[in-house]
Structure formats: C-alpha cells, structure tokens
Amino acid sequence: MRVFVTGAGLSCEAGYPLGSTLFREVNKFIKTGPPSRDGIDWTQQWPGFETWLSKANNFLVRVSGRQRNIESILTVMDLYLALREGMLDSWKRDSAGNYIWPAQKRYRKKKGMLDSIAENRRMLSTALIQYFEYRHNSDRKPCNSSRETLRRFCKQKLRAGDVIVTFNYDSTLERTLFECGRWSPSDGYGFAINLRSTDGRARLITHARSEITILKLHGSVGWYARQDGRIFLSNAFLNDLGLYARDDASPGGAWGSQGLPAVIEPSLLKRFHNQILLTLWHKAAECLRDAKRVWVLGYSLPQADSAAAALLATTCRDAGSRVEILNSNSEVLSRFQGLLPRCRTHRMR
C-alpha cells in the first residue's frame, strides 16, 4: 500500500487558495456573491463583521483581523471562547456583593465582548462553508481545464489500493477520481455510505469498488453530522458531483442538509467532536504505519495543524527513506526535516 498526504497545494492547481489567502477569497466571495444565502443577508451582516474585525477594542482580535489570516482569526476567537466560562465566573465573583452600578456595568460589557466574539465566530464559519459549497457547485463542469494536472496525477500516478490522506475541505480530488471511474462516495471515504436514487423508486445505487480511498481528516464540503454523530452527504453535494442520489443517512429535507457541517476548522484549537472523523484519523495512522511508501504533496504543515504534525511524527518518524516530501518551498522542506529527520526531501519547481 502507498499513501499520499496532500494539502492545499494540490488543490491550488485547480484554482483553490492556499491557507494564507483563504480569508481573502472568502471575503471576496461574500462581497461579490448573492446578497442572501441560507437566510443570511450578507449585505447587512458582513460589513459589520469586517468593521468589528479591524477595529475591535480587543487587541488580539484586531491584530489577527489586520493580518487577514483565517487561522489566526479563528485561533484568537477560539481561545477566548475556550476560556469563556472561567472568565465569566471570575468577573462575576469580582462584582459579587458590589452593588455599585459601575462594577455591574463592567461585567455586562465584558460579557458582551465574549458574546460578540461567539456571534462573529459563527458568521465566519458559515461564510467558510458557503464558500466551499459555492466552489463545489462551480466545479461541476465536466472538462474543467484547470484540473488537467490533477487529472494526469489521478490517471497516471495513482495505483489501485493507494490511500490519500488529505486535510483539504474541497472536493477537487474525489471529483477528478470519480470522473476517471476510479472512486465513488459509496466506499471511497473510509466509511460506508448508502445512496438511493431520487427518481421516486428510491433504488439502492451501486458502484464499482473504489480503487482509491480518500481519508479527509478535517472533514469536507458537503459533509453534515446528524445529532447522533453520523455523517451524511447533502443532496446538493451529490448532485453537484454528478450523482442524482440521496444519502440514506440524511435526515430528510429538500437538500438533506439538516445537520451541522462536519468539518474541523483551521484553528490551533481544533475541535475533534465527531466520532466518525476520529475513526478516520485512526485509519490514517494505521495506513501511514503500514505503508510501503509515503509521499507528501502540496502540504506545508501549517502551524494550526499540530494534530497532523503529531500524526506524522508518531507514524513516520522512523520510516526513513520510505517517506518523501515534495514541495517548492525550502522552508516547508526544512520544517518536515525537523519533524521527520530521516525523510527524503525534493525541491519542486
């Protein structure tokens, strides 16, 4: 078995942004796209979010907002929200027994700051999901020339039995493999998905067994989680992939998206909240340990991916020359050499 570890650099070939420019692309999409989506009037809410981000009284929020880096912004927000209960209890104790109105006013002001961070955090998360859903819909054109490099990779470089471990949210890789007839969502994600036709007969749709398995450790566009934690694919995601089908696990509805997005967002304080996603991490660890060869392509090991660094360090550190890192950035190669001293690195042009 061979394992390919991929990141945003692979999807960049198809026009997707790197992590460093993701916020700018989401911002442009929100400003130029439809003014209202999923019940949110972005023309009213997004300008307020941008103003809050760049002029917030909170120093860390303001600095992260000016950097325009989504990892920094989400990390600062998540840090405050992780400490929320402790800070509120502390502030409440400080004002307990003190009935002078300035103390109570200070408490309400600080609580309002945390409430504002929580609300803006939800808004940014929604914008991120909507951006990737929009791109997924735009990619449905069958002969998209921007994916030609990726198409050659899928046809010529991958072999039956290969496993791809990816930290990307986009569907570029599986879409290309699906078009090549080498993958299907029924068994290609590392967990079983039962698809039924939407022609009124609800026939169980069967596909040939996937030659390639894609383990999406940070979740994916089109993945939603039910209340019981089971992940299902939305109808819109399947339709835009070219499958007019419905996931059996979908709780219903026109688009089958009544659930929370099943993604682990780009923050240093990642939330591993879904058992199926955790199972994918376990599978990835097993594959990396057992692989005869491991290639890392288009993945820069960003600071926010501390869990990914731990995964690679615990499964590949002593793997020696069977691990190869291919990247055009010498700093990235040095980062990997520090993590995996015995790996082989290749500077790509």
BAKOLKE-426041 format. One record per residue: chain; residue in three letters; y, z, x of N, C-alpha, C in turn. Coordinates in steps of 0.2 Angstrom, whole numbers, always signed. Atoms other than C-alpha are relative to their C-alpha. Example, Ala and Ser with C-alpha at 12.3 -4.5 7.8 and 13.67 -1.06 7.14 Angstrom:
REM residues 2
SITE   ch    aa   n.north    n.up   n.east   ca.north   ca.up   ca.east   c.north    c.up   c.east
SITE    A   ala        -6      +0       +4        -22     +39       +62        +6      +0       +4
SITE    A   ser        -6      -1       -4         -5     +36       +68        +5      +3       -4
REM end
This chain:
REM residues 349
SITE   ch    aa   n.north    n.up   n.east   ca.north   ca.up   ca.east   c.north    c.up   c.east
SITE    A   met        -6      +0       +4         +0      +0        +0        +6      +0       +4
SITE    A   arg        -7      +0       -4        +18      -4        +6        +5      +3       -5
SITE    A   val        -5      -3       +4        +33      +5        +0        +7      -3       +2
SITE    A   phe        -7      +2       -1        +51      -2        -1        +5      +5       -3
SITE    A   val        -5      -5       +3        +65     +11        -3        +7      -4       +0
SITE    A   thr        -6      +4       +1        +81      +2       -10        +5      +4       -3
SITE    A   gly        -5      -3       +2        +98      +7       -14        +5      -5       -3
SITE    A   ala        -5      +5       +3       +115      -1       -20        +1      -6       +4
SITE    A   gly        -1      +6       -4       +115     -13        -5        -4      -6       -3
SITE    A   leu        +4      +6       +2       +101     -23       -13        +3      -3       -6
SITE    A   ser        -3      +3       +6       +109     -25       -30        +7      -3       +2
SITE    A   cys        -7      +3       -2       +126     -29       -21        -1      -7       +1
SITE    A   glu        +1      +7       +0       +118     -46       -18        +1      -3       -6
SITE    A   ala        -1      +3       +6       +119     -49       -36        +7      +2       -4
SITE    A   gly        -7      -1       +2       +137     -43       -38        +1      +7       -2
SITE    A   tyr        -1      -7       +2       +135     -25       -41        +4      +4       +5
SITE    A   pro        -3      -4       -5       +146     -12       -32        -4      +5       +4
SITE    A   leu        +3      -6       -3       +142      +0       -19        +2      +6       -2
SITE    A   gly        -3      -6       +3       +144     +18       -22        +7      +2       +1
SITE    A   ser        -7      -2       -2       +160     +19       -13        +5      -4       -5
SITE    A   thr        -5      +4       +4       +168      +6       -25        -2      +0       -8
SITE    A   leu        +2      +0       +7       +159     +11       -41        +5      +2       -5
SITE    A   phe        -5      -3       +5       +173     +21       -49        +5      -6       -1
SITE    A   arg        -5      +5       +1       +185      +6       -46        -3      -5       -5
SITE    A   glu        +3      +5       +4       +173      -6       -55        -1      +3       -7
SITE    A   val        +0      -3       +7       +170      +7       -70        +7      +0       -3
SITE    A   asn        -7      +0       +2       +189      +9       -71        +2      -7       -2
SITE    A   lys        -2      +7       +2       +192     -10       -72        -4      -2       -6
SITE    A   phe        +4      +2       +6       +178     -12       -85        +3      +3       -6
SITE    A   ile        -3      -3       +6       +186      +1       -96        +6      -3       -2
SITE    A   lys        -7      +2       +2       +203      -6       -95        +0      -7       -2
SITE    A   thr        +0      +7       +2       +198     -24       -97        -5      -2       -6
SITE    A   gly        +5      +1       +5       +183     -22      -109        +2      +1       -7
SITE    A   pro        -2      -1       +7       +183     -20      -128        +3      +7       -1
SITE    A   pro        -4      -7       +0       +195      -6      -133        -4      +6       -3
SITE    A   ser        +4      -5       +3       +182      +3      -143        -7      -1       +0
SITE    A   arg        +7      +1       -1       +164      +6      -139        -3      +7       -2
SITE    A   asp        +4      -6       +1       +151     +18      -146        +5      +6       -3
SITE    A   gly        -4      -5       +4       +165     +27      -157        +6      +3       +5
SITE    A   ile        -6      -3       -4       +177     +30      -142        +5      -6       +1
SITE    A   asp        -6      +5       -1       +194     +22      -142        +3      +1       +7
SITE    A   trp        -1      +0       -7       +196     +19      -123        +8      -1       +1
SITE    A   thr        -7      +1       -1       +214     +13      -125        +4      +7       -1
SITE    A   gln        -4      -7       +1       +219     +31      -131        -2      +5       +5
SITE    A   gln        +3      -5       -4       +207     +41      -120        +1      -1       +7
SITE    A   trp        +0      +1       -7       +206     +33      -103        +6      +1       +4
SITE    A   pro        -6      -1       -4       +224     +33       -98        +2      +8       +1
SITE    A   gly        -1      -7       +0       +225     +52      -102        -5      +3       +6
SITE    A   phe        +5      -2       -5       +209     +54       -91        +3      -2       +7
SITE    A   glu        -3      +2       -7       +217     +44       -76        +6      +5       +2
SITE    A   thr        -6      -4       -1       +233     +54       -78        -2      +7       +3
SITE    A   trp        +3      -7       -1       +223     +71       -78        -3      +0       +7
SITE    A   leu        +3      +0       -6       +213     +65       -63        +5      +0       +6
SITE    A   ser        -5      +1       -5       +228     +60       -52        +5      +6       +1
SITE    A   lys        -6      -5       +0       +240     +74       -57        -2      +7       -2
SITE    A   ala        +2      -7       +2       +229     +89       -61        +3      +5       +4
SITE    A   asn        -2      -6       -4       +235    +106       -57        -5      +3       +5
SITE    A   asn        +6      -2       -4       +218    +109       -49        +0      -4       +6
SITE    A   phe        +0      +4       -6       +219    +104       -31        -6      -4       +2
SITE    A   leu        +6      +3       -2       +201     +99       -28        -1      -6       -5
SITE    A   val        +1      +6       +4       +201     +88       -44        +5      -5       +2
SITE    A   arg        -5      +5       -2       +217     +80       -39        -1      -4       +6
SITE    A   val        +2      +3       -7       +211     +76       -21        -5      -5       -2
SITE    A   ser        +5      +4       +1       +195     +69       -27        +2      -6       -5
SITE    A   gly        -3      +6       +4       +204     +58       -40        +3      -5       +4
SITE    A   arg        -4      +4       -5       +215     +51       -27        -4      -4       +4
SITE    A   gln        +5      +4       -4       +200     +46       -17        -3      -6       -3
SITE    A   arg        +3      +5       +4       +193     +36       -31        -7      -1       +2
SITE    A   asn        +8      +0       -1       +175     +40       -26        -3      +4       -5
SITE    A   ile        +3      -3       +6       +164     +44       -41        -4      +6       +3
SITE    A   glu        +4      -6       -2       +153     +55       -30        +4      +6       +1
SITE    A   ser        -4      -6       -1       +167     +66       -25        +3      +3       -7
SITE    A   ile        -2      -2       +7       +174     +67       -43        -5      +4       -4
SITE    A   leu        +5      -4       +4       +158     +72       -51        -2      +6       +3
SITE    A   thr        +2      -6       -4       +154     +84       -37        +5      +6       -2
SITE    A   val        -5      -5       +1       +170     +93       -39        +0      +3       -8
SITE    A   met        +1      -3       +7       +168     +94       -58        -6      +4       -1
SITE    A   asp        +6      -3       +1       +150     +99       -57        +0      +7       +3
SITE    A   leu        -1      -6       -3       +155    +113       -45        +3      +5       -5
SITE    A   tyr        -3      -5       +4       +167    +121       -57        -4      +1       -6
SITE    A   leu        +4      -1       +6       +156    +119       -72        -6      +4       +2
SITE    A   ala        +6      -4       -2       +141    +127       -62        +2      +7       +0
SITE    A   leu        -2      -7       -1       +152    +142       -59        +4      +2       -6
SITE    A   arg        -4      -2       +6       +160    +142       -77        -1      +7       -2
SITE    A   glu        +1      -7       +3       +151    +157       -84        +2      +5       +4
SITE    A   gly        -2      -6       -5       +154    +168       -69        +7      +0       +0
SITE    A   met        -7      +0       +0       +172    +163       -68        +3      +3       -6
SITE    A   leu        -3      -2       +7       +175    +166       -87        -1      +8       +0
SITE    A   asp        +2      -7       +1       +166    +183       -86        +5      +4       +5
SITE    A   ser        -5      -4       -4       +177    +188       -71        +7      +0       -2
SITE    A   trp        -7      +0       +3       +193    +183       -79        +1      +4       -6
SITE    A   lys        +0      -5       +6       +188    +192       -95        +1      +7       +2
SITE    A   arg        +0      -7       -3       +185    +208       -85        +7      +2       +2
SITE    A   asp        -6      -1       -3       +201    +206       -76        +5      +2       -6
SITE    A   ser        -5      -1       +6       +210    +206       -93        -2      +5       -5
SITE    A   ala        +3      -5       +5       +199    +219      -102        +5      +6       +0
SITE    A   gly        -4      -6       +1       +209    +233      -108        +7      -1       +2
SITE    A   asn        -7      +1       -2       +225    +225      -103        +3      -5       -6
SITE    A   tyr        -2      +4       +6       +233    +220      -120        +7      -3       +1
SITE    A   ile        -6      +3       -1       +249    +214      -112        -1      -8       +0
SITE    A   trp        +1      +7       +2       +251    +196      -118        +0      -5       +6
SITE    A   pro        +1      +5       -6       +253    +188      -100        -7      +0       +3
SITE    A   ala        +7      +0       -2       +236    +193       -95        -5      -4       -4
SITE    A   gln        +4      +4       +5       +228    +186      -111        +2      -8       +1
SITE    A   lys        -2      +7       -1       +238    +170      -108        -3      -3       +6
SITE    A   arg        +3      +3       -7       +232    +168       -90        -7      -2       -1
SITE    A   tyr        +7      +2       +1       +214    +169       -96        -1      -6       -5
SITE    A   arg        +0      +6       +4       +217    +156      -110        +1      -6       +4
SITE    A   lys        -2      +5       -4       +225    +145       -98        -6      -2       +5
SITE    A   lys        +6      +1       -5       +210    +146       -85        -6      -3       -4
SITE    A   lys        +5      +2       +4       +198    +144       -99        +1      -7       -2
SITE    A   gly        -2      +7       +2       +207    +128      -105        -1      -5       +6
SITE    A   met        +1      +5       -6       +206    +121       -87        -7      -2       +0
SITE    A   leu        +7      +1       -1       +187    +123       -87        -2      -5       -6
SITE    A   asp        +2      +5       +6       +186    +115      -105        +2      -7       +1
SITE    A   ser        -3      +6       -2       +197    +101       -99        -5      -4       +5
SITE    A   ile        +5      +3       -5       +185     +98       -84        -6      -2       -4
SITE    A   ala        +6      +2       +4       +170     +98       -96        +1      -6       -4
SITE    A   glu        -2      +5       +5       +178     +86      -108        +1      -7       +4
SITE    A   asn        -1      +6       -4       +183     +74       -94        -6      -2       +4
SITE    A   arg        +7      +2       -3       +166     +75       -86        -4      -4       -5
SITE    A   arg        +4      +4       +5       +158     +69      -102        +3      -7       -1
SITE    A   met        -4      +6       +1       +171     +55      -103        -2      -5       +6
SITE    A   leu        +2      +4       -6       +167     +49       -85        -7      -2       -1
SITE    A   ser        +7      +1       +0       +148     +50       -88        -1      -6       -5
SITE    A   thr        +0      +5       +5       +150     +40      -104        +2      -7       +2
SITE    A   ala        -2      +6       -3       +160     +27       -95        -5      -4       +5
SITE    A   leu        +5      +3       -5       +147     +25       -81        -5      -3       -4
SITE    A   ile        +6      +3       +4       +133     +22       -94        +2      -6       -3
SITE    A   gln        -2      +6       +4       +143     +10      -104        +1      -6       +5
SITE    A   tyr        +0      +5       -5       +147      +0       -88        -6      -3       +2
SITE    A   phe        +7      +3       -2       +129      -2       -83        -3      -4       -6
SITE    A   glu        +3      +4       +5       +124      -7      -100        +4      -6       -1
SITE    A   tyr        -4      +6       +1       +138     -20      -101        -3      -5       +6
SITE    A   arg        +2      +4       -5       +132     -27       -84        -7      -2       -1
SITE    A   his        +7      +2       +2       +114     -27       -90        +0      -6       -5
SITE    A   asn        -1      +5       +5       +119     -37      -105        +3      -7       +3
SITE    A   ser        -3      +6       -3       +129     -49       -94        -5      -4       +4
SITE    A   asp        +5      +3       -4       +114     -52       -83        -6      -4       -3
SITE    A   arg        +6      +3       +3       +103     -59       -96        +0      -8       +0
SITE    A   lys        +1      +7       -2       +107     -77       -91        -6      -1       +4
SITE    A   pro        +7      +1       -4        +90     -84       -85        +1      -2       +7
SITE    A   cys        +0      +2       -7        +96     -93       -70        +6      +2       +4
SITE    A   asn        -6      -3       -3       +109     -82       -63        +0      -1       +8
SITE    A   ser        +0      +2       -8       +113     -90       -45        +1      +6       +4
SITE    A   ser        -2      -6       -4       +120     -73       -39        -6      +4       +2
SITE    A   arg        +6      -4       -2       +102     -66       -39        -5      -4       +4
SITE    A   glu        +4      +4       -3        +95     -80       -29        -4      +3       +6
SITE    A   thr        +3      -4       -6        +92     -69       -13        -5      +5       -2
SITE    A   leu        +5      -5       +3        +84     -56       -24        -6      -4       -2
SITE    A   arg        +6      +4       +3        +73     -69       -32        -5      -2       +6
SITE    A   arg        +4      +2       -6        +67     -75       -15        -4      +6       +3
SITE    A   phe        +3      -6       -2        +63     -57       -10        -6      +1       -4
SITE    A   cys        +5      -2       +5        +53     -54       -26        -6      -5       +1
SITE    A   lys        +6      +5       +0        +43     -70       -24        -3      -1       +7
SITE    A   gln        +2      +1       -7        +41     -71        -5        -2      +6       +4
SITE    A   lys        +1      -6       -4        +41     -54        +2        -4      +5       -3
SITE    A   leu        +4      -5       +3        +33     -43       -11        -7      -2       -1
SITE    A   arg        +7      +1       +1        +14     -42       -12        -3      +4       -6
SITE    A   ala        +3      -4       +6         +3     -36       -27        -2      +7       +3
SITE    A   gly        +2      -7       -3         +1     -17       -25        +6      +3       +3
SITE    A   asp        -6      -3       -3        +18     -14       -17        +4      +5       -5
SITE    A   val        -4      -4       +4        +29      +0       -24        +7      +0       +3
SITE    A   ile        -7      +0       -2        +48      +0       -24        +3      +7       -3
SITE    A   val        -4      -6       +2        +57     +17       -24        +7      -1       +0
SITE    A   thr        -8      +1       +0        +75     +15       -29        +4      +5       -3
SITE    A   phe        -5      -4       +3        +90     +25       -33        +5      -3       -4
SITE    A   asn        -5      +4       +3        +99     +12       -42        -1      +1       -8
SITE    A   tyr        +1      -1       +7       +103     +13       -61        -1      -7       -3
SITE    A   asp        +0      +7       +2       +105      -6       -63        -8      -3       -1
SITE    A   ser        +7      +3       +1        +90     -17       -69        -1      -6       +3
SITE    A   thr        +0      +6       -4        +93     -31       -57        -7      -2       +3
SITE    A   leu        +7      +1       -3        +76     -29       -48        -5      -1       -5
SITE    A   glu        +5      +1       +5        +65     -27       -63        +1      -6       -4
SITE    A   arg        -2      +6       +4        +74     -41       -72        -3      -6       +4
SITE    A   thr        +2      +6       -5        +70     -53       -57        -7      +0       +0
SITE    A   leu        +7      +0       +0        +52     -47       -56        -3      -2       -6
SITE    A   phe        +2      +2       +7        +50     -49       -75        +0      -8       -1
SITE    A   glu        -1      +7       +1        +57     -67       -74        -6      -4       +5
SITE    A   cys        +5      +3       -5        +44     -71       -59        -7      +2       -3
SITE    A   gly        +6      -2       +3        +30     -64       -70        -4      +5       +4
SITE    A   arg        +3      -5       -4        +26     -50       -58        +0      +7       -2
SITE    A   trp        -1      -7       +2        +31     -35       -68        +2      +0       -8
SITE    A   ser        -2      -1       +7        +33     -28       -86        +2      +7       -1
SITE    A   pro        -1      -7       +1        +40     -12       -93        -5      +4       -3
SITE    A   ser        +5      -3       +3        +24      -8      -101        -3      +5       +5
SITE    A   asp        +3      -4       -5        +17      -1       -85        +3      +0       +7
SITE    A   gly        -3      +2       -7        +29      -6       -71        +5      +6       +2
SITE    A   tyr        -5      -5       -2        +40     +10       -71        -4      +6       +2
SITE    A   gly        +4      -6       -3        +26     +23       -66        -1      +4       -6
SITE    A   phe        +3      -3       +6        +24     +29       -84        -1      -5       -6
SITE    A   ala        +2      +5       +5        +17     +21       -99        +5      +0       -6
SITE    A   ile        -4      +1       +5        +27     +13      -112        -3      -5       -5
SITE    A   asn        +4      +5       +5        +20      +5      -128        +6      -3       -4
SITE    A   leu        -5      +4       +3        +30      -9      -135        -3      -3       -6
SITE    A   arg        +2      +3       +6        +29     -16      -153        +5      -6       -2
SITE    A   ser        -4      +5       +2        +36     -32      -160        +5      +2       -5
SITE    A   thr        -5      -2       +5        +51     -32      -171        +0      -6       -5
SITE    A   asp        +1      +6       +5        +45     -47      -182        -2      +3       -7
SITE    A   gly        +2      -3       +6        +41     -35      -196        -8      +2       +0
SITE    A   arg        +7      -1       -1        +22     -34      -191        -1      +6       +4
SITE    A   ala        +1      -5       -4        +25     -21      -178        -6      +0       +5
SITE    A   arg        +5      +1       -4        +12     -28      -167        +1      +3       +7
SITE    A   leu        +0      -2       -7         +7     -20      -150        +1      -5       +5
SITE    A   ile        -1      +6       -4        +14     -31      -137        -4      +2       +7
SITE    A   thr        +3      -1       -7         +3     -33      -121        +2      -5       +5
SITE    A   his        -1      +4       -6         +7     -39      -104        -5      +0       +5
SITE    A   ala        +4      -1       -6         -2     -43       -89        +2      +6       +4
SITE    A   arg        -1      -6       -4         -4     -28       -77        +6      -2       +5
SITE    A   ser        -6      +1       -5        +12     -26       -66        -3      -1       +7
SITE    A   glu        +2      +0       -7         +9     -32       -48        +4      +5       +4
SITE    A   ile        -4      -5       -3        +23     -21       -43        +2      +6       -4
SITE    A   thr        -2      -6       +4        +28      -3       -48        +7      +1       +3
SITE    A   ile        -6      -2       -2        +46      +2       -48        +1      +7       -2
SITE    A   leu        -2      -7       +1        +50     +20       -47        +7      +2       +1
SITE    A   lys        -7      -1       +0        +68     +24       -52        +1      +7       +0
SITE    A   leu        +0      -7       -1        +71     +41       -46        +6      +3       -3
SITE    A   his        -6      -3       +3        +88     +43       -53        +1      -2       -7
SITE    A   gly        +0      +3       +7        +84     +35       -70        +3      -7       +0
SITE    A   ser        -2      +7       +1        +90     +19       -77        +5      -1       -6
SITE    A   val        -4      +2       +6       +102     +10       -88        -6      -2       -5
SITE    A   gly        +5      +2       +5        +93      +8      -105        -5      +6       -1
SITE    A   trp        +4      -5       +0        +83     +24      -102        +3      +6       -4
SITE    A   tyr        -2      -6       +4        +85     +38      -115        -5      +5       -1
SITE    A   ala        +5      -5       +1        +77     +55      -117        +1      +3       -7
SITE    A   arg        +0      -3       +7        +72     +62      -134        +1      +8       +2
SITE    A   gln        -1      -7       -1        +74     +81      -137        -6      +3       +3
SITE    A   asp        +6      -3       -4        +56     +84      -131        -1      -3       +7
SITE    A   gly        +0      +3       -7        +60     +75      -115        -3      -6       +2
SITE    A   arg        +3      +7       -1        +50     +59      -117        +5      -5       +0
SITE    A   ile        -5      +6       -1        +59     +44      -111        -2      -6       -3
SITE    A   phe        +1      +7       +4        +61     +28      -121        +5      -5       +2
SITE    A   leu        -5      +6       -2        +69     +11      -118        +3      -2       -7
SITE    A   ser        -4      +2       +6        +83      +7      -130        -2      -7       -2
SITE    A   asn        +1      +7       +3        +81      -9      -141        +5      -5       +4
SITE    A   ala        -5      +4       -4        +97     -16      -133        -2      -2       +7
SITE    A   phe        +2      +1       -7        +90     -14      -116        -6      -5       +0
SITE    A   leu        +5      +5       +1        +74     -23      -121        +2      -7       -2
SITE    A   asn        -2      +7       +2        +82     -37      -130        +4      -3       +6
SITE    A   asp        -4      +3       -6        +94     -40      -115        -4      -2       +6
SITE    A   leu        +5      +2       -5        +79     -40      -104        -4      -6       -2
SITE    A   gly        +4      +6       +2        +72     -54      -114        -6      +2       -4
SITE    A   leu        +6      -2       +4        +59     -44      -124        +3      +3       -7
SITE    A   tyr        -2      -2       +7        +62     -43      -143        -5      +5       -3
SITE    A   ala        +6      -5       +1        +52     -27      -145        +4      +7       -1
SITE    A   arg        -2      -6       +1        +54      -9      -149        -5      +5       +3
SITE    A   asp        +4      -5       -3        +48      +6      -139        -3      +5       -5
SITE    A   asp        +3      -5       +5        +35     +17      -149        +3      +7       +1
SITE    A   ala        -2      -6       -1        +43     +32      -142        +7      +1       -3
SITE    A   ser        -6      -1       +3        +60     +28      -149        +1      +3       -6
SITE    A   pro        -1      -4       +6        +66     +40      -162        +2      -4       -6
SITE    A   gly        -2      +4       +6        +72     +25      -173        +8      -2       +1
SITE    A   gly        -7      +2       +0        +89     +18      -177        +0      -7       +2
SITE    A   ala        -1      +7       -1        +96      +0      -176        -1      -2       +8
SITE    A   trp        +0      +2       -7        +97      +1      -157        -5      +5       +4
SITE    A   gly        +4      -4       -4        +85     +15      -153        +2      +4       +5
SITE    A   ser        -3      -4       -5        +97     +25      -143        +2      +7       -2
SITE    A   gln        -2      -7       +2        +97     +42      -152        -3      +5       +5
SITE    A   gly        +2      -4       -5        +95     +52      -136        +5      +0       +5
SITE    A   leu        -4      +0       -6       +103     +57      -120        -2      -5       +5
SITE    A   pro        +2      +4       -5       +104     +45      -106        -4      +3       +5
SITE    A   ala        +5      -3       -5        +90     +48       -94        +2      -2       +7
SITE    A   val        -3      +2       -6       +100     +47       -78        +2      +6       +4
SITE    A   ile        -2      -6       -4       +103     +59       -63        +6      -3       +3
SITE    A   glu        -6      +3       -2       +121     +55       -59        +2      +2       +7
SITE    A   pro        -1      +0       -7       +129     +53       -42        +5      +6       +2
SITE    A   ser        -3      -6       -2       +134     +71       -38        -4      +4       +5
SITE    A   leu        +3      -4       -5       +130     +83       -24        -4      +5       -4
SITE    A   leu        +3      -5       +4       +125     +95       -38        -4      -4       -6
SITE    A   lys        +4      +4       +5       +111     +84       -46        -4      +4       -5
SITE    A   arg        +4      -3       +5       +103     +89       -62        -7      -3       -2
SITE    A   phe        +7      +3       +1        +84     +87       -62        -2      +3       -7
SITE    A   his        +2      -4       +7        +82     +91       -81        -5      -3       -4
SITE    A   asn        +5      +3       +4        +69     +79       -86        -7      +0       +4
SITE    A   gln        +7      +0       -3        +50     +81       -83        -3      -7       +2
SITE    A   ile        +3      +6       -1        +46     +63       -83        +4      -3       +7
SITE    A   leu        -3      +1       -6        +59     +60       -69        -2      +4       +6
SITE    A   leu        +3      -4       -5        +52     +74       -59        -7      -3       +2
SITE    A   thr        +7      +3       -1        +35     +66       -61        +1      -6       +5
SITE    A   leu        -1      +6       -5        +42     +50       -53        +2      +2       +7
SITE    A   trp        -1      -2       -7        +48     +60       -38        -6      +2       +3
SITE    A   his        +6      -2       -3        +31     +67       -36        -4      -6       +2
SITE    A   lys        +3      +7       -1        +24     +49       -37        +2      -3       +6
SITE    A   ala        -3      +3       -5        +36     +43       -25        -2      +4       +7
SITE    A   ala        +2      -4       -6        +32     +57       -12        -7      -2       +2
SITE    A   glu        +7      +1       -1        +13     +53       -14        +0      -7       +3
SITE    A   cys        +0      +7       -3        +17     +34       -11        +2      +0       +7
SITE    A   leu        -3      +0       -7        +28     +37        +4        -5      +3       +5
SITE    A   arg        +4      -3       -5        +15     +49       +12        -6      -5       +2
SITE    A   asp        +7      +4       -1         +0     +36        +9        +2      -7       +2
SITE    A   ala        -2      +7       -2        +10     +20       +13        -2      -2       +7
SITE    A   lys        +1      +3       -6         +4      +9       +27        +7      -2       +4
SITE    A   arg        -7      +2       -2        +22      +3       +29        +5      +2       -5
SITE    A   val        -6      -2       +4        +39      +9       +23        +6      -4       +3
SITE    A   trp        -6      +4       -2        +54      -2       +23        +6      +3       -4
SITE    A   val        -6      -2       +4        +71      +5       +18        +5      -6       +1
SITE    A   leu        -5      +6       +1        +83      -9       +12        +6      +1       -4
SITE    A   gly        -6      -1       +5       +101      -8        +6        +1      +7       -2
SITE    A   tyr        -1      -7       +2       +101     +11        +6        +3      +3       +5
SITE    A   ser        -4      -2       -5       +114     +20       +15        -1      +8       +1
SITE    A   leu        +1      -7       +0       +108     +38       +12        +6      +4       -1
SITE    A   pro        -6      -3       +1       +124     +44        +5        +0      +8       -1
SITE    A   gln        +0      -7       +0       +129     +62        +6        -2      +4       -6
SITE    A   ala        +2      -3       +7       +126     +65       -13        -7      +0       -1
SITE    A   asp        +7      +0       +1       +108     +61       -11        -4      +4       +5
SITE    A   ser        +4      -5       -5       +102     +77        -2        -7      +0       -2
SITE    A   ala        +7      -1       +2        +86     +77       -13        -3      -6       +3
SITE    A   ala        +4      +6       -3        +82     +59        -7        -1      +1       +8
SITE    A   ala        +1      -2       -7        +85     +65       +11        -6      +4       +1
SITE    A   ala        +6      -5       -1        +73     +79        +9        -7      -3       -2
SITE    A   leu        +6      +4       +1        +60     +67        +1        -2      -4       +6
SITE    A   leu        +2      +5       -6        +61     +55       +16        -2      +5       +6
SITE    A   ala        +1      -4       -5        +61     +69       +28        -7      +4       +0
SITE    A   thr        +6      -3       +1        +46     +78       +21        -6      -5       +0
SITE    A   thr        +6      +5       +0        +35     +62       +19        +0      -5       +5
SITE    A   cys        +0      +5       -5        +41     +51       +33        +2      +2       +7
SITE    A   arg        -3      -2       -6        +47     +61       +47        -5      -1       +6
SITE    A   asp        +5      +1       -5        +31     +60       +57        -4      -7       +0
SITE    A   ala        +3      +7       +2        +27     +42       +51        +0      -5       +6
SITE    A   gly        -1      +5       -6        +33     +34       +67        +2      -7       -1
SITE    A   ser        -2      +7       +1        +34     +15       +68        -2      -3       -7
SITE    A   arg        +1      +3       +6        +27     +13       +51        +6      +0       -5
SITE    A   val        -6      -1       +4        +44     +17       +44        +6      -5       +4
SITE    A   glu        -5      +5       -3        +58      +3       +47        +6      +0       -5
SITE    A   ile        -6      +0       +4        +76      +4       +42        +4      -6       +2
SITE    A   leu        -3      +6       -1        +85     -12       +39        +7      +1       -3
SITE    A   asn        -6      -1       +3       +104     -11       +37        +5      -3       +5
SITE    A   ser        -5      +3       -4       +120     -19       +43        +5      +4       +3
SITE    A   asn        -4      -5       -2       +129      -3       +46        -3      +4       +5
SITE    A   ser        +2      -4       -6       +127      +5       +63        +0      +8       -2
SITE    A   glu        +0      -7       +2       +132     +22       +56        -5      +2       -5
SITE    A   val        +6      -1       +5       +119     +21       +42        -6      +1       +5
SITE    A   leu        +6      +0       -4       +106     +17       +55        -1      +7       +4
SITE    A   ser        +0      -6       -4       +111     +32       +66        -1      +6       -5
SITE    A   arg        +2      -5       +5       +110     +43       +50        -7      +1       -1
SITE    A   phe        +8      +0       +1        +92     +38       +47        -3      +2       +7
SITE    A   gln        +3      -3       -6        +88     +41       +66        +0      +7       +1
SITE    A   gly        +0      -7       +0        +94     +58       +64        -5      +4       -5
SITE    A   leu        +5      -3       +5        +83     +61       +49        -7      -1       +2
SITE    A   leu        +7      +3       -2        +68     +51       +55        +0      -2       +7
SITE    A   pro        -1      +2       -7        +69     +51       +74        -5      -5       +2
SITE    A   arg        +5      +4       -3        +53     +41       +76        +0      -7       -4
SITE    A   cys        +0      +6       +3        +58     +27       +64        +3      -6       +4
SITE    A   arg        -3      +6       -3        +62      +9       +69        +6      -2       -4
SITE    A   thr        -6      +2       +3        +79      +3       +65        +2      -7       +2
SITE    A   his        -1      +7       -1        +85     -15       +63        +7      -1       -2
SITE    A   arg        -7      +1       +2       +104     -20       +63        +0      -7       -3
SITE    A   met        +0      +6       +3       +105     -34       +50        +7      -3       +0
SITE    A   arg        -6      +3       +0       +119     -47       +50        +1      -3       -7
REM end
